Amino acid sequence: PLIATMPRGRGETVLLLPGYGAGEASTAVLQAFVRALGYRAFHWGLGRNTGNVEKLVPRVLARIDQVAPDGEAVHLIGWSLGGY
């Protein structure tokens, strides 16, 4: 019943960021759920989250440009270090 009350998307772009030590596979269920709600969901595409924020931030920004090349807004969903 809770799922029925969740806000629906209208094709907005969402980028999923895994927690420290995790990779894209850890966000697979969340990605499917977000897509089922009507969003365009993408994993971060950077492999395992090594925790090196200084190196990862520019790569995440480049990934945002990949999934939203026209400059539209991108919603970020992350947990643990992915939510940092």
C-alpha positions as CSV (number, residue, x, y, z in Angstrom):
1,P,0.0,0.0,0.0
2,L,2.8,2.4,0.7
3,I,4.1,2.1,-2.8
4,A,0.8,3.4,-4.2
5,T,1.3,6.6,-2.3
6,M,4.8,7.4,-3.5
7,P,5.2,10.4,-5.8
8,R,5.2,9.6,-9.5
9,G,7.8,10.9,-11.9
10,R,7.3,12.4,-15.3
11,G,10.5,11.2,-16.8
12,E,12.8,13.3,-14.6
13,T,16.4,12.1,-14.5
14,V,17.8,10.4,-11.3
15,L,21.4,9.3,-10.6
16,L,21.9,6.7,-8.0
17,L,25.1,6.8,-5.9
18,P,26.3,3.7,-4.0
19,G,27.6,3.7,-0.5
20,Y,31.3,3.3,0.4
21,G,32.7,0.1,-0.9
22,A,29.6,-0.7,-3.0
23,G,29.1,-0.6,-6.7
24,E,26.3,-0.3,-9.2
25,A,24.8,-3.7,-8.3
26,S,23.9,-2.4,-4.9
27,T,21.6,0.1,-6.4
28,A,19.8,-2.3,-8.9
29,V,16.7,-2.8,-6.8
30,L,16.4,0.9,-6.1
31,Q,16.9,1.7,-9.7
32,A,14.1,-0.6,-10.8
33,F,11.8,0.9,-8.1
34,V,12.5,4.5,-9.2
35,R,12.0,3.6,-12.8
36,A,8.6,1.9,-11.9
37,L,7.6,5.2,-10.4
38,G,8.2,7.0,-13.7
39,Y,11.7,8.4,-13.4
40,R,14.7,7.9,-15.7
41,A,17.1,6.2,-13.3
42,F,20.8,5.6,-13.9
43,H,23.5,4.0,-11.8
44,W,26.6,6.2,-11.4
45,G,28.7,4.2,-13.8
46,L,31.9,4.6,-11.9
47,G,32.3,1.1,-10.5
48,R,33.0,0.6,-6.8
49,N,32.8,3.6,-4.5
50,T,36.3,3.9,-3.2
51,G,35.6,6.8,-0.9
52,N,38.0,9.1,-2.6
53,V,35.7,12.1,-2.7
54,E,38.3,14.4,-4.3
55,K,38.7,12.1,-7.3
56,L,35.0,11.0,-7.5
57,V,33.3,14.4,-7.5
58,P,34.6,15.5,-11.0
59,R,33.7,12.0,-12.3
60,V,30.2,12.2,-10.9
61,L,29.8,15.7,-12.4
62,A,30.9,14.2,-15.8
63,R,28.4,11.4,-15.4
64,I,25.6,13.9,-14.7
65,D,26.5,15.6,-18.0
66,Q,26.2,12.1,-19.7
67,V,22.8,11.3,-18.4
68,A,21.5,14.9,-18.8
69,P,23.3,16.3,-21.8
70,D,20.9,19.1,-22.3
71,G,21.5,20.5,-18.9
72,E,18.2,19.5,-17.3
73,A,18.0,19.0,-13.5
74,V,19.2,15.7,-12.2
75,H,18.0,14.3,-8.9
76,L,20.8,12.5,-6.8
77,I,20.0,9.6,-4.5
78,G,22.8,8.2,-2.4
79,W,23.4,6.7,0.9
80,S,26.3,6.4,3.3
81,L,29.3,8.0,1.5
82,G,27.1,8.1,-1.7
83,G,24.9,10.6,0.1
84,Y,27.9,12.6,1.3
